[in-house]
C-alpha cells in the first residue's frame, strides 16, 4: 500500500531560500523520498538515488509537457530539445550534440587555454576585480561567440537572455524577463547563413537546412541550445569553483602540487555547488518513489543541487574536497536529457584552473553577492585578487 507523500510547508522560491537553499534541501531530503510542496503545488524529489532514478525513468516522467513550472517557459514545449521526448528528442539531440563530443572539442582546447593565459596575465598583480565578469564569464562568452559563430550584434545581450531564460522557469514571472526572452527569440529568428561566421557550428546547421537535412526552425532551435543553456550555467559554476578554491588555501595548494587532480576538482566543484537547481517532469502514469507515488498527471521537481548534497550518497557532502570521486554527480543530470554541453563546460573550467595553476598565483576572494534566480544558484559578483 502506498502512503501519501509527506506535505512540506516550504517555499523554495523565497529570496532567502534562493540565496541559501541548503537548509531547505536538508529538510526536504529528511521528510521523505518524495514530498508534496503546497506552496508551489507540485511534488519534489531531492534524495540522490531517487533523483537519479527519476531522471532515467523518461518513459514515465516526461519532458514533453514542459520542464519548468511556468506557462511562459513551458509554452515552448516540443520546440526545444529539453522539452521533448522519444524519437523527436533523439532527432533534435543528435543535431545539437554533433560539435559537442569530446573528440571534436579537443581541437578548440588549446585556443581556449591560450586565451585564458593572456587574460590571467592581464589580471595578475592588478588588485581587486570582479571574478564573475573578468574570469568566469570570459571563456563561455568567447566560446559561444566564436565556436557558434554569432554576429557581433546581440552578443552583449546574451548574458541577460540566458539569466532571464532560467528565471522564467520558476513559478513567479517578471515581465522584464519575458520581454528579454522575446528579444532573444527575435534575435535567433533573424540569423541566417549570411549573418553567421564561415566554418562555425551555426554555419554547419544552416548548410544542413539548405540541403534539406533539417528545417530552418530546427537549425535555429539548435543554435539557441548552444547559446541559452551554455552561458550562465558555466559562468556560475566557474564562480563557485574560484570561490571554493580561494577560500580553502589547502585545497588550492593541493591542486598546485598535483595538477592531475584538476579534472576531479571540476566535477567536485559542480557537485558541491550545483548551479542548475531543478527541472521538472510530468508523470505520464503513476510513478512510485519509496512508499509513495507521484500520481499520473502531476508535476514533480527533480532537485539536482539537493541530490548532490545528500549524505546518503556522499560522506560529509557539504565539504568541498578535490580528492573526492564525484564522477556520478547529478549537476548535469543523467539519462536521455543529460547535459548536451557538459564536455564543453568541463573543458572551459579545466582550462581556467590549469591556467591559474600554471601562472603560480595566489587566490584571494572577498564576500560574494548571491543571485536570486529561480533556476540558477550562483554569484552575481565575486571580488577577487590574483597575486
Ligand atoms: C556547468 C555548466 C552546465 C550545467 C551545470 C548544465 C546542466 C544541465 C542539466 C542539469 C541538464 C539536464 C536537463 C534535464 O534533465 O532536463 C542540461 C541539459 C542541457 N544542457 Fe547543460 N549544463 C551546463 C552547460 C551547458 C553547455 C556549455 C551547453 C551548450 C554548449 C549546454 C547545453 C545543454 C542542452 C542543449 C541540454 C538539453 C539536453 C537534452 O534535453 O537532451 N549545457 N544541462
Boltz pocket constraint, residues with backbone or C-beta under 6 A from the ligand:
constraints:
  - pocket:
      binder: B
      contacts: [[A, 55], [A, 63], [A, 67], [A, 81], [A, 82], [A, 83], [A, 89], [A, 93], [A, 96], [A, 100], [A, 225], [A, 226], [A, 227], [A, 229], [A, 230], [A, 231], [A, 233], [A, 234], [A, 237], [A, 270], [A, 275], [A, 276], [A, 279], [A, 304], [A, 330], [A, 331], [A, 332], [A, 333], [A, 334], [A, 336], [A, 337], [A, 338], [A, 339], [A, 340], [A, 341], [A, 342], [A, 344], [A, 345]]
      max_distance: 6.0
